[in-house]
Amino acid sequence: MAWRPLAMVTVAHAEFVSSDHGVSGALSVARFASLLGVLVLCGGVAFLTLAWPAGAGVAAARRLLWSAWLLGTAGTLAALALSGPASRRLPMTSAVRTGVLRETLGTNAGHAWAARLLLCLLAVPVLRALSTQGRRAVRSVPWCIGAIAVGGALVRSTSLASHATEGSNELLGVVADAVHVGSAAVWLGGLAVLALVVLPRRDADELARVVPRFSSLAAVAVAVVIAAGTVLAWELVGGMQALVTTRYGRLLLVKIALVAGALAAARTSKAWVDRRLALTSVIGCDRAVITPFVLSVVTEVVLAGGVLTAASLLIATSPAR
């Protein structure tokens, strides 16, 4: 009957591994949701302020920002609760235990998630002012200062849970990471507003005003993303060999490939803007004219989602150095 204890140990081990994998998977989803929500929220506010001030009075745009806030806050809260069970290899049910949460709040990861949760709460007055004042808010200096302060702090909070300080130059890594994430927010958050709010309105005059502004803004943001990302890659990988011999390096290559695909789609969008945008002002948003632009934007958004997935996996992976 010696097989019974062995079978019991095997089953217990399988249950533990399954539970461990379940907590880690849930934490990855929470981390992705938090990052996506923060980027769309910060980038969406930047889009309304710099490219489409009139959009602050559009209900759909405000709903998108509140949805991003809800996603980011829920993801951050879930990540805070799951960090302890994931690091200590406890079952998911332990996430609601006061003792486990208290221990998590005493760690660097707990500090990072708690700080981001607090900043999400501080974003509420900014969004409420936008909801009640509309276009007047984005033209108000106090509101803009508040939005920049909260948005910049939210962007900075992502570095607290990343590997930015683990390179050879800690200060350079922190600065490069903040610039990288901030520029990514401008690009990806702007894309979200463009795809989900601006394009469905099919307003030719509005497209003629908004798209060129965002196109110029996105071009600068993407250039900064690439430059800061190159610095981060050098700090955390250190050489070409590590790109193919380590898990971190291979994930980084996947992320680079997805960024390249998104840039190709963006180039297609830019070509449409240069050739056909003026035509929409003459004949309106005719389906045959605007469909290529819509498809390229949707492709860019999908690939951007892949980039964010790779980024969230990189955060959970030890650097190659």
C-alpha positions in Angstrom: 0.0 0.0 0.0 3.1 2.3 -0.3 1.7 3.7 -3.5 -1.0 5.6 -1.6 1.3 8.1 0.2 3.2 8.5 -3.0 -0.1 9.2 -4.9 -1.2 11.6 -2.3 2.1 13.5 -2.5 1.9 13.6 -6.3 -1.7 14.9 -6.2 -0.8 17.5 -3.6 2.2 18.7 -5.6 0.0 18.9 -8.8 -2.5 21.0 -6.9 0.2 23.3 -5.5 1.7 23.8 -9.0 -1.7 24.4 -10.5 -2.5 26.9 -7.8 0.9 28.6 -8.2 0.4 28.9 -11.9 -3.1 30.2 -11.4 -1.9 33.0 -9.1 1.0 33.9 -11.4 -1.4 34.0 -14.4 -3.9 36.1 -12.6 -1.1 38.5 -11.5 0.0 38.8 -15.1 -3.5 39.7 -16.2 -3.8 42.2 -13.4 -0.4 43.8 -14.4 -1.5 44.0 -18.0 -4.8 45.6 -17.1 -3.1 48.2 -14.8 -0.6 49.1 -17.5 -3.2 49.3 -20.2 -5.5 51.5 -18.1 -2.8 53.9 -17.1 -1.5 54.3 -20.6 -4.9 54.9 -22.2 -5.9 57.3 -19.4 -2.7 59.4 -19.6 -2.5 59.2 -23.4 -6.2 59.9 -23.8 -5.9 63.1 -21.7 -2.9 64.2 -23.7 -4.8 63.5 -26.9 -7.7 65.7 -25.8 -5.4 68.5 -24.6 -3.0 68.6 -27.6 -4.9 67.2 -30.6 -8.6 67.4 -30.0 -9.7 70.0 -27.3 -13.3 69.9 -28.6 -13.3 66.2 -27.8 -13.4 67.0 -24.1 -17.1 67.9 -24.6 -17.8 64.5 -26.3 -19.4 62.0 -24.0 -17.9 59.0 -25.7 -14.4 60.4 -25.1 -15.1 61.0 -21.4 -16.5 57.5 -21.1 -13.4 56.0 -22.6 -11.2 57.9 -20.1 -13.4 56.7 -17.2 -13.3 53.2 -18.5 -9.5 53.3 -18.7 -9.4 54.7 -15.1 -11.6 51.8 -13.9 -9.5 49.2 -15.7 -6.2 50.7 -14.4 -7.6 51.0 -10.8 -9.0 47.4 -10.8 -5.9 46.0 -12.3 -3.7 47.8 -9.7 -5.8 46.7 -6.8 -5.8 43.1 -8.0 -2.0 43.2 -8.6 -1.5 44.5 -5.0 -3.7 41.7 -3.6 -2.0 39.0 -5.7 1.6 40.0 -5.3 1.9 38.4 -1.9 0.4 35.0 -2.8 2.5 35.0 -6.0 5.8 35.7 -4.3 5.1 33.3 -1.4 3.5 30.6 -3.6 0.3 30.7 -1.7 -3.2 29.8 -3.0 -5.2 32.6 -4.6 -7.6 32.6 -1.6 -4.8 34.0 0.6 -5.1 37.3 -1.3 -7.9 38.3 1.0 -6.0 37.6 4.2 -5.1 40.7 6.2 -1.8 39.2 7.2 -0.7 38.5 3.7 -1.7 41.9 2.5 0.1 43.6 5.4 3.3 41.7 4.5 2.9 42.7 0.9 2.6 46.4 1.8 6.0 46.1 3.5 7.8 45.1 0.3 9.0 47.2 -2.6 6.4 45.6 -4.9 3.7 46.5 -2.4 4.9 50.1 -2.2 4.9 50.4 -6.0 1.3 49.0 -6.3 0.0 51.0 -3.4 1.5 54.2 -4.8 -0.1 53.6 -8.2 -3.5 52.9 -6.5 -3.2 56.2 -4.6 -2.4 58.1 -7.8 -5.4 56.5 -9.5 -7.6 57.9 -6.8 -5.9 61.3 -7.2 -6.9 61.2 -10.9 -10.6 61.2 -10.0 -10.8 65.0 -9.4 -9.0 65.6 -12.8 -11.6 63.4 -14.6 -14.5 64.9 -12.7 -13.5 68.4 -13.7 -13.2 67.2 -17.3 -16.7 65.7 -17.2 -18.3 68.8 -15.7 -16.4 71.5 -17.6 -15.6 69.8 -20.9 -13.6 71.9 -23.3 -13.1 74.7 -20.6 -11.1 72.2 -18.5 -8.5 71.5 -21.1 -8.0 75.2 -21.7 -7.6 75.9 -18.0 -4.1 76.3 -16.7 -4.8 74.9 -13.2 -6.5 71.8 -14.7 -3.6 71.3 -17.1 -1.1 71.6 -14.2 -3.1 69.0 -12.2 -3.4 66.7 -15.1 0.4 66.9 -15.9 1.2 66.3 -12.2 -1.0 63.2 -11.8 -0.3 61.8 -15.2 3.5 62.2 -14.8 3.3 60.6 -11.4 1.3 57.7 -12.8 3.8 57.2 -15.6 6.6 57.3 -13.1 4.9 54.7 -10.9 5.3 52.1 -13.6 9.1 52.3 -13.1 8.6 51.3 -9.4 7.4 47.9 -10.5 9.8 47.5 -13.5 13.5 46.6 -13.8 14.6 50.2 -14.6 16.9 50.4 -11.6 18.6 47.1 -12.3 21.0 48.3 -15.1 24.5 49.5 -14.8 23.3 53.2 -14.4 20.3 53.4 -12.1 19.5 57.1 -12.8 19.8 56.6 -16.5 17.5 53.6 -16.3 14.8 55.4 -14.3 14.8 58.5 -16.6 14.8 56.3 -19.8 12.0 54.2 -18.4 9.8 57.2 -17.5 10.4 58.8 -20.9 9.7 55.5 -22.7 6.4 54.9 -20.8 5.3 58.5 -21.1 5.9 58.6 -24.9 4.2 55.2 -25.3 1.2 56.6 -23.4 0.9 59.5 -25.8 1.1 57.2 -28.8 -1.1 54.3 -27.6 -3.6 56.3 -25.6 -4.0 58.6 -28.6 -4.6 55.6 -30.9 -7.3 54.4 -28.5 -9.2 57.6 -28.6 -8.7 57.9 -32.4 -9.9 54.4 -33.1 -12.8 54.2 -30.6 -14.1 57.7 -30.5 -13.0 59.9 -33.4 -13.3 57.5 -36.4 -16.8 56.2 -35.5 -18.1 59.8 -35.6 -17.3 59.9 -39.4 -17.0 63.7 -39.3 -14.9 64.7 -42.3 -14.1 68.2 -41.0 -13.2 66.8 -37.6 -10.8 64.3 -39.2 -9.2 67.0 -41.2 -8.4 68.9 -38.0 -7.6 66.1 -35.6 -5.7 63.5 -37.6 -2.8 65.7 -38.8 -2.3 67.0 -35.3 -2.2 63.5 -33.8 0.0 62.2 -36.7 2.7 64.8 -35.9 2.3 64.2 -32.2 2.6 60.4 -32.6 5.6 60.7 -34.9 7.5 62.5 -32.1 6.3 60.1 -29.5 7.3 57.0 -31.4 10.8 58.4 -32.1 11.2 59.0 -28.3 9.9 55.6 -27.6 12.5 54.0 -29.8 15.3 56.1 -28.5 14.5 55.6 -24.8 13.8 51.9 -25.4 17.2 51.5 -27.0 18.8 52.9 -23.9 16.8 50.6 -21.6 17.6 47.6 -23.8 21.3 48.3 -23.5 21.1 48.8 -19.8 19.1 45.6 -19.1 20.4 43.3 -21.8 24.0 44.5 -22.3 24.8 42.7 -25.5 23.6 41.1 -28.7 24.2 37.5 -27.4 21.9 38.0 -24.5 19.1 38.9 -26.9 18.9 35.3 -28.2 20.3 33.3 -25.2 18.0 34.6 -22.4 14.3 34.6 -21.9 14.3 38.4 -21.3 16.2 39.0 -24.5 13.8 36.8 -26.6 10.8 38.6 -25.2 12.4 41.9 -26.0 12.9 40.7 -29.6 9.2 39.8 -29.8 8.3 43.3 -28.5 10.6 44.9 -31.0 9.0 42.9 -33.9 5.5 44.0 -32.7 6.7 47.6 -32.5 8.1 47.3 -36.1 4.7 46.0 -37.3 2.8 48.8 -35.5 5.2 51.3 -37.2 4.5 49.8 -40.6 0.8 50.2 -40.0 1.4 53.8 -38.8 3.3 54.5 -42.0 0.3 53.3 -44.0 -1.9 55.6 -42.0 0.5 58.5 -42.6 0.5 57.8 -46.3 -3.3 57.9 -46.3 -3.2 61.2 -44.4 -0.8 62.7 -46.9 -2.7 61.6 -50.0 -6.4 61.3 -49.2 -7.3 63.3 -46.1 -8.0 66.5 -48.1 -10.4 64.4 -50.2 -12.6 63.6 -47.2 -13.2 67.3 -46.7 -14.6 67.5 -50.3 -16.7 64.3 -50.6 -17.1 63.4 -46.9 -16.2 60.2 -45.2 -17.0 57.9 -48.1 -16.4 54.3 -47.2 -14.1 53.5 -50.1 -11.9 56.5 -49.2 -11.7 56.1 -45.4 -11.6 52.2 -45.1 -7.9 51.8 -45.7 -7.2 54.4 -43.0 -9.5 52.6 -40.6 -7.9 49.2 -41.3 -4.4 50.6 -40.7 -5.4 52.2 -37.5 -7.1 49.0 -36.2 -4.0 47.0 -37.2 -1.9 49.5 -35.3 -4.1 49.2 -32.2 -4.0 45.4 -32.3 -0.2 45.3 -32.6 0.0 47.9 -29.8 -1.9 45.5 -27.6 0.7 42.9 -28.4 3.4 45.3 -27.5 1.8 45.9 -24.1 1.4 42.2 -23.5 5.2 41.7 -24.2 6.0 44.7 -21.9 4.0 43.2 -19.0 5.8 39.9 -19.5 9.1 41.7 -19.5 8.3 43.3 -16.1 7.8 39.8 -14.7 11.0 38.4 -16.2 14.5 38.9 -14.7 16.8 41.1 -16.9 19.5 39.5 -19.0 22.3 41.2 -17.1 
